[in-house]
């Protein structure tokens, strides 16, 4: 697929322009609980709790539907007309200090909705595992004081950074990874509605690369569709899928232990802009039957160490160099 983004020669229809202006992830975000996929048990419980709603704590992997679920619940409770006045949605990675809890949240929570249909407001704290310890202590007290007028929903990937006193005040829901078949079916319905031709193999590969993260998959498909073509093939996703020949060469390059060669090869991988290199390399190593079991075990361990360091802010190039230089043959 070739397209000059700086050229005005290719004209698009009104329908195409509308499609370009909408992010798929937002356009197809579920507005009601029955549209949330892969979390039937949780949505069923939430429906039953509408008249006696507890404070909530959602945790699970990215893209599993935590924020989508609470937004759908609030939309059902308040409707489009009242949702802005009844829901305070904060991202704790940006606003996680004690002053936010004492001022912004407290001011919002102390007043009810002013309606008889739903008597409580909702405070949603996304990425709650970034809230400071002092702020968590203040939040615990705020939850206690204003439970008559406000419900709180804390959202995080892991419970490890949430204090036990906060956990004990919430009904805890663990969001599982959405099954692959559910995601493939969901994505297929979206691309059909958008009249975009995406082969099932491309969708399946995207699901594997992005670890069932629906948000990332839709962003990727939406970005590729913006060039105006109606067909997305594996060749169009060259910066997402790493050819097996490249991953095989990466392993062999590391085993040869020629550091000059390793530097050159790692730079070439970085320059191609591949996504999720470690994830795809791990899947390749686990599926390559020609590699001995001891080498596979050690390589997976090395990959996990690289992943941890990169999550903590280490440079991608340095970690790939370190990984390749430690791929010594067993």
C-alpha positions in Angstrom: 0.0 0.0 0.0 1.5 3.3 -1.0 0.0 6.7 -0.3 1.5 10.2 -0.2 0.1 11.9 2.9 1.3 15.2 1.6 -0.4 15.0 -1.8 -3.8 16.4 -2.5 -4.3 14.3 -5.6 -6.3 11.6 -4.0 -9.8 12.8 -3.1 -11.9 11.0 -0.5 -15.6 10.7 -0.3 -17.7 12.2 2.5 -18.1 8.7 4.0 -14.3 8.1 3.9 -13.7 11.5 5.5 -16.1 10.8 8.3 -14.4 7.4 8.9 -11.0 9.1 9.0 -12.1 11.6 11.6 -13.4 8.9 14.0 -11.1 6.7 16.1 -12.4 3.2 15.9 -11.7 2.6 19.5 -14.0 5.4 20.5 -16.5 4.9 17.8 -17.2 1.3 18.7 -16.8 1.6 22.5 -19.8 -0.2 24.2 -22.4 2.2 25.6 -24.3 -0.4 27.6 -23.2 -3.4 29.7 -24.8 -5.9 27.3 -22.3 -4.7 24.6 -19.2 -5.4 26.7 -17.6 -8.6 25.4 -15.8 -11.4 27.3 -16.9 -10.2 30.8 -20.4 -11.7 31.2 -20.1 -12.7 34.8 -19.0 -9.2 35.9 -21.6 -7.3 33.8 -24.3 -9.7 35.2 -23.4 -8.9 38.8 -23.3 -5.2 38.1 -26.8 -5.2 36.6 -28.1 -6.8 39.8 -26.3 -4.2 42.0 -27.7 -1.1 40.3 -30.1 -0.4 43.2 -27.6 -1.2 45.9 -24.2 -0.3 44.3 -21.0 -0.9 46.4 -17.7 0.8 45.8 -15.9 -1.0 43.0 -12.3 -2.1 42.4 -11.6 -3.3 38.8 -8.2 -4.9 38.0 -6.9 -6.9 35.1 -4.7 -6.7 32.0 -4.8 -3.7 29.7 -7.5 -3.7 27.0 -9.7 -6.2 28.9 -12.6 -3.7 29.3 -12.3 -2.2 32.8 -12.8 1.4 31.9 -15.3 0.5 29.2 -17.4 -1.4 31.7 -17.6 1.3 34.3 -18.4 3.9 31.6 -21.2 1.6 30.2 -22.6 1.2 33.7 -22.6 5.0 34.3 -24.2 5.5 30.9 -27.0 3.2 31.9 -27.4 4.8 35.4 -27.5 8.4 34.4 -28.0 8.7 30.6 -26.3 11.1 28.3 -28.1 14.1 29.8 -26.9 13.7 33.4 -23.6 11.8 33.1 -21.4 14.9 33.1 -22.9 16.2 36.3 -22.9 12.8 38.1 -19.6 11.2 37.1 -16.1 12.5 37.9 -13.5 10.6 35.9 -9.8 11.1 36.9 -6.6 9.6 35.6 -4.6 8.9 38.7 -1.3 8.9 36.7 -1.9 12.6 36.2 -3.9 13.6 39.3 -2.8 11.3 42.1 -1.8 13.7 44.9 -3.4 14.2 48.2 -4.6 17.7 47.2 -6.8 16.2 44.5 -8.4 13.9 47.0 -8.9 16.7 49.6 -10.2 19.3 47.2 -11.5 18.1 43.8 -12.9 14.7 44.9 -14.2 15.9 48.2 -16.0 18.9 46.6 -17.6 16.6 44.0 -18.6 13.9 46.4 -20.3 15.9 49.1 -23.4 16.6 47.1 -25.9 14.0 45.7 -27.3 13.8 42.2 -30.4 15.8 43.0 -32.7 13.2 41.4 -34.8 10.4 42.9 -33.9 7.8 40.2 -30.2 7.4 41.2 -29.2 9.0 44.5 -25.5 8.6 44.2 -22.7 10.0 42.0 -19.7 8.1 40.7 -16.0 8.9 41.1 -13.8 6.9 38.7 -10.1 6.7 39.4 -8.3 5.2 36.4 -4.8 3.8 36.9 -5.4 3.9 40.6 -2.2 2.0 41.3 -0.4 5.3 40.7 -2.1 7.0 43.7 0.4 7.9 46.4 0.3 6.3 49.8 -0.8 9.6 51.5 -3.5 10.1 48.9 -4.8 6.5 49.4 -5.1 7.2 53.1 -7.0 10.4 52.5 -9.2 8.6 49.9 -10.1 5.9 52.4 -11.5 8.5 54.8 -13.3 10.3 51.9 -15.0 7.0 50.9 -16.2 6.5 54.4 -17.6 10.0 54.8 -19.4 10.3 51.5 -20.6 6.8 50.9 -24.2 8.1 51.2 -23.9 10.4 48.2 -21.0 8.9 46.1 -19.7 5.6 44.9 -16.1 5.1 44.0 -14.6 2.9 41.3 -10.8 2.2 41.3 -9.3 0.8 38.1 -5.8 -0.7 38.0 -3.8 -3.4 36.2 -2.6 -5.0 39.5 -3.7 -4.9 43.1 -0.1 -4.9 44.4 0.0 -1.1 44.9 -3.5 -0.7 46.3 -3.6 -0.6 50.1 -5.5 -3.3 52.0 -7.8 -0.7 53.7 -8.9 0.5 50.3 -9.4 -3.0 49.0 -11.5 -3.9 52.0 -14.0 -1.1 51.2 -14.6 -2.2 47.6 -16.2 -5.1 45.8 -13.2 -6.5 43.8 -13.7 -7.7 40.2 -10.9 -9.3 38.3 -11.1 -8.8 34.5 -9.8 -11.7 32.6 -8.2 -11.5 29.2 -10.9 -11.5 26.6 -10.9 -14.9 24.7 -9.3 -14.7 21.3 -12.4 -16.0 19.4 -14.5 -13.3 21.0 -12.1 -10.6 19.9 -11.7 -11.9 16.3 -15.5 -12.0 15.9 -15.8 -8.5 17.4 -13.1 -7.1 15.1 -14.6 -8.8 12.1 -18.0 -7.3 12.7 -16.4 -3.8 12.9 -14.3 -4.1 9.7 -17.4 -5.4 7.9 -19.4 -2.4 9.0 -16.6 -0.1 7.9 -16.4 -1.9 4.6 -12.7 -2.7 5.1 -11.3 -6.0 3.8 -9.0 -7.5 6.5 -8.0 -11.1 6.2 -8.7 -13.3 9.2 -5.0 -14.2 9.5 -4.1 -10.5 9.9 -6.7 -10.1 12.7 -5.4 -13.2 14.4 -1.8 -12.0 14.2 -2.8 -8.6 15.6 -4.6 -10.4 18.5 -1.4 -12.4 19.2 1.0 -9.4 18.9 -1.1 -7.1 21.1 -2.0 -9.9 23.6 -5.8 -9.6 23.2 -5.7 -5.9 23.8 -8.8 -4.8 21.9 -8.0 -1.1 22.2 -4.5 -1.5 20.5 -5.9 -3.7 17.8 -8.6 -1.2 16.9 -6.1 1.6 16.9 -3.9 -0.3 14.5 -6.7 -1.2 12.1 -8.0 2.4 12.3 -4.6 3.8 11.5 -4.1 1.5 8.5 -7.6 2.3 7.2 -6.9 6.0 7.2 -4.8 5.8 4.1 -8.0 5.3 2.2 -7.5 1.8 0.9 -10.2 -0.8 1.4 -7.9 -3.7 1.9 -5.4 -4.4 4.7 -3.0 -7.2 4.2 0.0 -8.5 6.2 2.3 -6.5 4.0 0.6 -3.3 5.2 1.4 -4.2 8.8 5.2 -4.5 8.2 5.9 -2.4 11.3 3.8 -4.7 13.4 4.6 -8.3 12.4 8.2 -9.3 12.4 9.1 -11.9 9.7 10.2 -15.2 11.1 13.3 -15.0 9.0 14.3 -11.8 11.0 13.7 -13.5 14.4 15.6 -16.6 13.3 18.5 -14.4 12.2 18.4 -12.5 15.6 18.8 -15.8 17.5 21.6 -17.0 15.2 23.3 -13.6 15.4 23.3 -13.9 19.2 24.6 -17.4 19.1 27.5 -16.4 16.9 28.6 -13.9 19.6 30.1 -11.4 17.2 29.3 -8.2 19.0 29.9 -6.0 15.9 27.4 -8.1 14.0 24.9 -7.9 16.9 25.1 -4.1 17.0 24.5 -3.8 13.2 21.5 -6.3 13.3 19.9 -4.7 16.4 20.1 -1.2 14.8 18.4 -2.6 11.7 15.6 -4.0 13.8 15.1 -0.7 15.6 15.2 1.3 12.3 12.4 -0.8 10.8 10.0 0.3 13.6 8.7 -3.1 14.6 6.1 -3.3 17.4 6.3 -5.6 20.5 9.7 -7.1 19.5 10.1 -9.0 22.8 6.6 -10.5 22.7 7.0 -11.7 19.1 10.5 -13.1 19.8 9.2 -15.0 22.8 6.3 -16.5 20.7 8.8 -17.5 18.0 11.2 -19.1 20.5 8.4 -21.1 22.1 7.1 -22.3 18.7 10.5 -23.2 17.1 10.9 -27.0 17.5 14.5 -26.9 16.3 15.7 -25.1 19.4 16.7 -27.2 22.4 14.6 -27.0 25.6 17.3 -25.6 27.8 18.0 -22.8 25.3 14.3 -22.0 25.1 14.0 -21.8 28.9 17.0 -19.5 29.3 15.9 -17.3 26.4 12.4 -16.8 27.8 14.0 -15.9 31.1 16.3 -13.3 29.4 13.3 -11.9 27.5 11.3 -11.5 30.8 14.2 -9.6 32.4 14.4 -7.3 29.3 10.7 -6.7 29.5 10.9 -5.8 33.1 13.8 -3.3 32.6 12.0 -1.7 29.6 8.8 -1.3 31.6 10.9 0.5 34.2 12.3 2.9 31.6 15.3 1.2 30.1 16.3 2.0 26.5 15.0 -0.5 23.9 18.2 -0.6 22.0 20.3 -1.3 25.0 18.1 -4.1 26.1 18.0 -5.8 22.7 21.8 -5.6 22.6 22.0 -7.2 26.1 19.6 -9.9 25.1 21.4 -10.8 21.9 24.8 -10.8 23.5 23.5 -13.3 26.1 22.0 -15.8 23.6 24.9 -18.1 23.9 24.4 -21.6 22.5 23.8 -24.3 25.2 
